[in-house]
Amino acid sequence: MAVTLTEKAAAEVKRRMDDQKMDDGQMLRVQITAGGCSGFNYGLAFDTNYSEADDSKYDCQGVPVVVDKKSALYLDGITIDFQDDLQGYGFRFDNPNAVKTCGCGSSFQA
């Protein structure tokens, strides 16, 4: 599987979907964009668009996750976690394809 959400990350995504009263057609889109300190940024967004030709779709702990095929090349095997403690708040990415990561953890080099 290209993308894995931990139990905590899936619970946080579901909580946000409930808080925003999103309909059942919403999916979590995981993608990369050029930029950041190390070359690529991670992106998470809610989306209703899915193209069988352009995207891969996964079910991660009950959360529908969509990844475009270009991003999937860099995200294969990634685990997304959620942290809410004294060390920080937010989604964390553990990407086995990253050669170098930024100190903030939101950008990487492949």
C-alpha positions as CSV (number, residue, x, y, z in Angstrom):
1,M,0.0,0.0,0.0
2,A,1.4,3.4,-0.9
3,V,0.0,5.4,2.0
4,T,-0.7,4.3,5.6
5,L,-2.5,6.4,8.3
6,T,-1.9,5.5,11.9
7,E,-4.9,5.1,14.1
8,K,-4.3,8.6,15.6
9,A,-4.0,10.2,12.1
10,A,-7.2,8.5,10.9
11,A,-9.1,9.6,14.0
12,E,-8.0,13.2,13.5
13,V,-9.0,13.2,9.8
14,K,-12.4,11.7,10.8
15,R,-12.8,14.3,13.5
16,R,-12.1,17.2,11.1
17,M,-14.5,15.7,8.6
18,D,-17.2,15.5,11.2
19,D,-16.5,19.1,12.5
20,Q,-16.8,20.4,9.0
21,K,-19.9,18.3,8.4
22,M,-18.5,16.8,5.2
23,D,-20.5,14.5,3.1
24,D,-19.6,10.9,2.4
25,G,-18.0,11.8,-1.0
26,Q,-15.0,13.5,0.7
27,M,-11.6,11.9,0.5
28,L,-8.2,12.8,1.9
29,R,-5.9,13.8,-0.9
30,V,-2.2,13.3,-0.1
31,Q,0.2,14.9,-2.5
32,I,3.6,16.5,-3.0
33,T,4.4,19.8,-4.5
34,A,7.7,21.4,-5.5
35,G,9.1,23.7,-2.9
36,G,10.2,23.9,0.7
37,C,13.6,23.7,2.3
38,S,14.4,20.3,0.8
39,G,12.7,20.3,-2.6
40,F,9.2,18.8,-2.0
41,N,6.4,19.7,0.3
42,Y,3.7,17.3,1.6
43,G,0.1,18.3,1.1
44,L,-3.1,17.1,2.7
45,A,-6.5,18.4,1.6
46,F,-10.1,17.2,1.4
47,D,-11.2,16.5,-2.1
48,T,-14.2,15.1,-3.9
49,N,-12.5,14.6,-7.3
50,Y,-11.1,11.2,-8.1
51,S,-9.9,10.0,-11.6
52,E,-9.3,6.3,-12.0
53,A,-6.8,7.2,-14.8
54,D,-4.9,9.7,-12.7
55,D,-5.3,8.7,-9.1
56,S,-4.8,5.7,-6.8
57,K,-7.4,5.3,-4.0
58,Y,-6.9,3.5,-0.7
59,D,-8.9,2.8,2.4
60,C,-6.8,3.7,5.5
61,Q,-8.6,2.8,8.7
62,G,-12.0,3.9,7.3
63,V,-10.6,7.0,5.6
64,P,-10.7,7.2,1.8
65,V,-7.3,8.4,0.7
66,V,-6.5,9.5,-2.9
67,V,-3.0,10.0,-4.3
68,D,-2.2,11.3,-7.8
69,K,0.2,9.0,-9.7
70,K,3.0,11.5,-9.8
71,S,3.0,11.9,-6.1
72,A,2.6,8.2,-5.5
73,L,6.1,7.7,-6.9
74,Y,7.5,9.7,-4.0
75,L,5.0,8.6,-1.3
76,D,5.1,4.8,-1.7
77,G,5.4,3.3,1.8
78,I,4.7,6.6,3.7
79,T,3.1,6.5,7.1
80,I,1.2,9.6,8.3
81,D,0.8,10.0,12.0
82,F,-0.8,12.7,14.1
83,Q,0.9,14.3,17.1
84,D,-0.8,16.3,19.8
85,D,1.5,16.7,22.8
86,L,4.2,19.0,24.3
87,Q,6.5,18.1,21.4
88,G,4.1,19.5,18.8
89,Y,0.8,19.4,17.1
90,G,0.0,18.2,13.6
91,F,0.5,15.5,11.0
92,R,3.9,13.9,10.8
93,F,5.3,12.1,7.7
94,D,7.5,9.0,7.9
95,N,8.6,8.6,4.3
96,P,11.1,5.8,3.4
97,N,11.8,7.5,0.1
98,A,13.1,10.7,1.6
99,V,16.9,11.1,1.3
100,K,16.9,14.3,3.3
101,T,14.2,16.0,5.4
102,C,13.8,19.5,6.7
103,G,13.9,20.2,10.4
104,C,10.2,21.1,10.4
105,G,9.3,17.7,8.8
106,S,7.1,19.2,6.1
107,S,9.5,19.0,3.2
108,F,11.9,16.4,1.9
109,Q,14.3,15.5,-0.8
110,A,14.0,12.2,-2.8
